[in-house]
Amino acid sequence: MLPKDPFVLLSTVNTKLRDEYESLDALCAALDTDRAELEEKLAAVGYTYDPARNAFR
């Protein structure tokens, strides 16, 4: 389960992307998480997914 707080979520997701998953799609599939919902939550605090860096910036 992913954290509800958007900034804790950002940190958790970026850490998992760096250490465990080669893409956002892989992370979402493994964690059974809706990609659009995740991106929407992080966009609300000013972050978007950068596939070249495999991180939210």
LUMFI-334024 format. One record per atom (N, C-alpha, C): residue number from 1; residue in one letter; atom name; x, y, z. Coordinates in steps of 0.001 Angstrom, whole numbers. Atoms other than C-alpha are relative to their C-alpha. Layout:
<nodes>
NODE   i aa at       X       Y       Z
NODE NUM  a CA       X       Y       Z
...
</nodes>
This chain:
<nodes>
NODE   i aa at       X       Y       Z
NODE   1  m  N     847   -1184       0
NODE   1  m CA       0       0       0
NODE   1  m  C     886    1239       0
NODE   2  l  N    -776   -1233     107
NODE   2  l CA    1301    3421    -939
NODE   2  l  C    -513    1055     979
NODE   3  p  N     398   -1045    -946
NODE   3  p CA    1272    6403    1442
NODE   3  p  C   -1032     959    -594
NODE   4  k  N    1024    -963     431
NODE   4  k CA   -1590    8914    1276
NODE   4  k  C     575    1415    -148
NODE   5  d  N    -594   -1334      60
NODE   5  d CA     484   12048    1960
NODE   5  d  C     774     133   -1311
NODE   6  p  N    -618     -96    1327
NODE   6  p CA    1595   13321   -1471
NODE   6  p  C    1527     105      25
NODE   7  f  N   -1458    -147     -38
NODE   7  f CA    5151   14195    -410
NODE   7  f  C     687   -1282     470
NODE   8  v  N    -516    1312    -399
NODE   8  v CA    5716   10873    1352
NODE   8  v  C    -172    -967   -1172
NODE   9  l  N     246     799    1196
NODE   9  l CA    4177    9230   -1721
NODE   9  l  C    1084     251   -1047
NODE  10  l  N   -1047    -369     961
NODE  10  l CA    6626   11097   -3966
NODE  10  l  C    1322    -672     358
NODE  11  s  N   -1255     591    -444
NODE  11  s CA    9602    9950   -1921
NODE  11  s  C     -15   -1521    -152
NODE  12  t  N     130    1459      83
NODE  12  t CA    8370    6357   -1757
NODE  12  t  C      56    -479   -1439
NODE  13  v  N      53     405    1407
NODE  13  v CA    7609    6122   -5468
NODE  13  v  C    1356     200    -671
NODE  14  n  N   -1305    -234     624
NODE  14  n CA   10896    7689   -6549
NODE  14  n  C    1051    -989     504
NODE  15  t  N    -934     984    -536
NODE  15  t CA   12836    5367   -4253
NODE  15  t  C    -233   -1362    -643
NODE  16  k  N     321    1289     627
NODE  16  k CA   11023    2330   -5629
NODE  16  k  C     388      -1   -1478
NODE  17  l  N    -388     -83    1408
NODE  17  l CA   11575    3524   -9197
NODE  17  l  C    1518    -113    -145
NODE  18  r  N   -1466      45      59
NODE  18  r CA   15274    3993   -8523
NODE  18  r  C     532   -1388     328
NODE  19  d  N    -577    1232    -530
NODE  19  d CA   15819     739   -6642
NODE  19  d  C    -617   -1304    -513
NODE  20  e  N     698    1254     259
NODE  20  e CA   13238   -1775   -7837
NODE  20  e  C    -640    -145   -1379
NODE  21  y  N     797     103    1227
NODE  21  y CA   11407    -929  -11079
NODE  21  y  C     610     802   -1133
NODE  22  e  N    -589    -665    1155
NODE  22  e CA   12561     -26  -14577
NODE  22  e  C    -931    1024    -641
NODE  23  s  N     941    -972     562
NODE  23  s CA    9425    2004  -15343
NODE  23  s  C   -1172     205     949
NODE  24  l  N    1202    -272    -789
NODE  24  l CA    6314    3555  -13853
NODE  24  l  C   -1047   -1086    -246
NODE  25  d  N     946    1071     297
NODE  25  d CA    4222     924  -15627
NODE  25  d  C     321   -1261     798
NODE  26  a  N    -406    1185    -764
NODE  26  a CA    6220   -1858  -13960
NODE  26  a  C    -344     168    1478
NODE  27  l  N     332    -274   -1392
NODE  27  l CA    5797    -244  -10534
NODE  27  l  C   -1494    -136     226
NODE  28  c  N    1456      32    -160
NODE  28  c CA    2053     218  -11006
NODE  28  c  C    -544   -1420    -122
NODE  29  a  N     447    1383     161
NODE  29  a CA    1600   -3363  -12214
NODE  29  a  C     340    -828    1240
NODE  30  a  N    -440     776   -1158
NODE  30  a CA    3587   -4818   -9317
NODE  30  a  C    -772     370    1261
NODE  31  l  N     696    -462   -1203
NODE  31  l CA    1767   -2716   -6713
NODE  31  l  C   -1509      87    -186
NODE  32  d  N    1429     -50     321
NODE  32  d CA   -1661   -3016   -8383
NODE  32  d  C    -564    1402     258
NODE  33  t  N     347   -1405    -163
NODE  33  t CA   -1894     774   -8556
NODE  33  t  C    -385     594   -1340
NODE  34  d  N     432    -672    1215
NODE  34  d CA   -3723    2882  -11102
NODE  34  d  C     987    1117    -348
NODE  35  r  N   -1020    -967     397
NODE  35  r CA   -1091    4861  -13022
NODE  35  r  C    -560    1414     -93
NODE  36  a  N     593   -1336     169
NODE  36  a CA   -3393    7761  -13909
NODE  36  a  C    -291     649    1346
NODE  37  e  N     297    -524   -1334
NODE  37  e CA   -4483    8155  -10292
NODE  37  e  C    1280     425     717
NODE  38  l  N   -1287    -323    -616
NODE  38  l CA    -884    8089   -9069
NODE  38  l  C     573    1283    -603
NODE  39  e  N    -516   -1204     658
NODE  39  e CA     200   10671  -11657
NODE  39  e  C    -822    1231     364
NODE  40  e  N     873   -1116    -379
NODE  40  e CA   -2789   12849  -10777
NODE  40  e  C     325     503    1410
NODE  41  k  N    -329    -374   -1382
NODE  41  k CA   -1943   12805   -7055
NODE  41  k  C    1314     789      54
NODE  42  l  N   -1293    -676     -34
NODE  42  l CA    1658   13814   -7727
NODE  42  l  C      -3    1288    -822
NODE  43  a  N     131   -1234     779
NODE  43  a CA     715   16394  -10366
NODE  43  a  C    -636    1101     848
NODE  44  a  N     665    -974    -873
NODE  44  a CA   -1449   18077   -7721
NODE  44  a  C     998     749     883
NODE  45  v  N   -1036    -673    -795
NODE  45  v CA    1765   18919   -5821
NODE  45  v  C    1186     405    -874
NODE  46  g  N    -986    -568     911
NODE  46  g CA    3719   19887   -8939
NODE  46  g  C    1016    -952    -601
NODE  47  y  N    -970     967     518
NODE  47  y CA    5457   16666  -10030
NODE  47  y  C    -588    -804   -1156
NODE  48  t  N     395     829    1130
NODE  48  t CA    5291   14804  -13337
NODE  48  t  C    1065   -1066    -221
NODE  49  y  N    -916    1114     246
NODE  49  y CA    6847   11535  -14410
NODE  49  y  C     879     305   -1199
NODE  50  d  N    -981    -162    1072
NODE  50  d CA   10007   11802  -16504
NODE  50  d  C     530   -1399    -331
NODE  51  p  N    -423    1369     321
NODE  51  p CA   10498    8455  -18276
NODE  51  p  C    1506    -116    -276
NODE  52  a  N   -1449      44     259
NODE  52  a CA   14082    9338  -19296
NODE  52  a  C     779    -175    1309
NODE  53  r  N    -650     116   -1328
NODE  53  r CA   15012    9623  -15602
NODE  53  r  C    -649   -1067     868
NODE  54  n  N     774     957    -775
NODE  54  n CA   12441    7096  -14407
NODE  54  n  C    -249     530    1416
NODE  55  a  N     256    -646   -1276
NODE  55  a CA   11434    9513  -11678
NODE  55  a  C   -1005    1128    -179
NODE  56  f  N     866   -1181       1
NODE  56  f CA    8938   12183  -10758
NODE  56  f  C     856    1206     329
NODE  57  r  N    -769   -1248    -183
NODE  57  r CA   10415   15673  -11046
NODE  57  r  C    -938    1174     -14
</nodes>
